[in-house]
Amino acid sequence: MINADGCLLNVQVDGRDGGPTLMLSNSLGCTLQMWEPQMRALTQMFRVIRYDRRGHGKSGVPAGPYAMERFGRDVLAILDDLNIEKVHWCGLSMGGMVGQWLGANAPERFGKIILANTACYYPDPTNWLNRIKAVKQGGIAAVADAVIAGWLTADFREREPETTARMKAMLLASPVEGYLACCEALSTLDQRALLPRIKSPTLVIAGKQDMATPVSAGEMIRSGIPGASMTLLDAAHISNVEQSHAFTEAVVGFLTQR
Ligand SMILES: O=C(O)CC1=CCC(=O)O1
């Protein structure tokens, strides 16, 4: 556990000692377990840091609302505690939003940056406000089926019922207060002004079937970050699970290219 401004964060380090370090950052309602499909390949090449964002998994759940800056400073606290100067970053969804904040505000700590299935701005907060209301009334169970339908395509859910059930169990196990505090941070998200300040080589990954953060949201990020490139995957929102091999290939290809 690492203490970030009084909140204990669950951090796990695996993989190659002395190799380049890659930090992975989760989507809303997910724990560090969401990266299992990538771990075998990534740990052969990198030292891999995973963590549970505050309000999630085995990390603390301080009172909300939270903010992107707080999530970013939590990451810097983890790196300082581990005595690691610089890492590559791969964040999916909320993890990609934290990556934008870090790339703009702590550029010296980041080598290459991967922003997967993410957005820098929600023009209309209604979906988040409705979700907050529903979760306050009925818990995460009230929104779980709709969220899972956004995470994974119908084809995948039919083909992979066990994986789908595991993802749903992970979502349902999220602490309600932490989930709500993150939804509040998402309802006011606007990081458009940060994008031109990101100078690290950046890859944007988007899912062709992603309705939560559609290709157009990825394109807005790609066009805002100088020199960024984009890869499209045949997946919904949690593309590292739905297209695990293609996702891993995109990450490894980008991080190893000179
Ligand atoms: O969980 C969802 O519904 C989709 C999502 C948006 C931001 C995030 O982290 O997940």
The ligand as an ORCA input file, in Angstrom:
! r2SCAN-3c Opt
* xyz 0 1
  O     -17.929      2.590    -17.409
  C     -18.402      3.180    -18.388
  O     -19.605      3.286    -18.545
  C     -17.546      3.800    -19.438
  C     -16.546      4.725    -18.949
  C     -16.430      6.037    -19.195
  C     -15.296      6.581    -18.511
  C     -14.731      5.358    -17.916
  O     -13.711      5.233    -17.260
  O     -15.518      4.292    -18.185
*
